[in-house]
């Protein structure tokens, strides 16, 4: 190769290397600039999510073309949406729509319910929402759907039976409703994971808060979306009437279980450390609850 040609080739190669390095730096800088938490308020469930997921980089950040997604709302109770014991069906529908628009091959929705699963799916409004959005409902009512997994970092919980959909899917989106809870004080993202295991009764009998934190060391969703549109403020987890519900018109989004739970506790009117599983999970390094040191994007519609 002539010297000039060689130098030209070398220059082109160096240029490509610099371009590639710049692209990597740009991607890293973009990730670093992404908020740790997005908090949206004063809107309807669909609009809250549209703005929230946009601020977090869009659903395409989490779901790629051809992937299988599992969306896990709270569908535990045979009560209508206005009682706020379950995740708002309008939010569930919008999440599925975003996943499919991002190229998801399939979007599955399930819960290991407390009341009869068919009744809970139907009365909550989530069954119809999933069908309307083009998702697929799955049951969680039989032990046969669950597989034993090890919880290697658990202090009290060392194994659990986890739903096969969670183990088989590419993307896991956790969608709890914010509400009071008689045993755990508060139901949010970490507590909602009890709906993906079979043997949760053992957790209640063996230090519930520690077990919730232990399981969170094993299972970290790709995305957590807290439904705080209607919030059950007392008599949770099932509630008694709509008199227990406050319309906060809010939503919280984060990839960090502890961060989103800490923010939800504040929204509910509690300090994060007042909820033992949030405090314990923070101490165990599951995530961050020091909200004052995090990058929080606040949006008012």
Phi, psi and omega in degrees: 000133177298152184304316182297317180296319180296315180295323177297317180296318179298319179296319179296319179296317179296322179297319178295319180297317179295320178297317179297317179296320179296322179295319179294317178297320180298318179295319179294318179295322179296318179295321180293329181279348182293137181294149174286332183210140172244129178239120183239141179214167177067056177198172176281160186308317182294315181292322177301315182289319179305313182286322182295313182290329176298316181292337181266009175106001179086156181296335177297342175291331186253327185242125178253162182302132177086358182277157175260132184241142170242128177252125184244092172277178166269116178233031191290341194232144180275066179222154183286163185304324184294347178277346174060027175274341179239165177296143182298125183296332179293324176292316180301315180299317184292323178297315179299317179301317179295320180298315180292323177295330179282352176108010180302139178287314179214148174233114181259146179228132178202169170204148169273095191283163175270312172278173180307129192295319181296318179294316181295317180300317184286307187293329180293342184086355184284326177303311181292322180298318180295316180296317181297326183276346182094017177271182181233127177277143176227148178276162174222030190262002183230139180298338180295341179278354189246144180238143181286129178232156178269141174251085192297329184260007182289144177270319179248321181264119184248346174203162179205164176255113188253142183299138184299330180298322179294320182288332187264338186279155179282326186228136180239118179247121185259122188231076179281159168261139177282124180198164177286158179213130184299321183269319185262357183077318184212138171256122172218220190293310180296319180295326180296339179292346175295343177278359176253003178244158182269314191268044185289340178302328179293331179295318181296329182271355188219066177062077185307312185296319179294320179296320178298314179294320179300313183295328179293340175288335180269312189248107176245112179300157176289330182208137176242128180234111181267120177278108177237034177290301169247130186240125177281106189273342180205165180063024176282162014270351185263328183079167181243317181202177178292347176293342179276355192253137173245136180269094183268345178048051183228165179205144180234136181228135178195155172275350185256119180301314184290319179300311183292326178289322178296318179294321179295321178299317178297318179297325180285341180106017180241151169284141182308320182290349176286345176256110192301320183291332175291315179299313183295316181298323176296317179295328181278356178080020179294324181189192185247135177243005179277073187303329183294342181256005185256160178273104183248127177259116181255128183232130175245122181276000000 
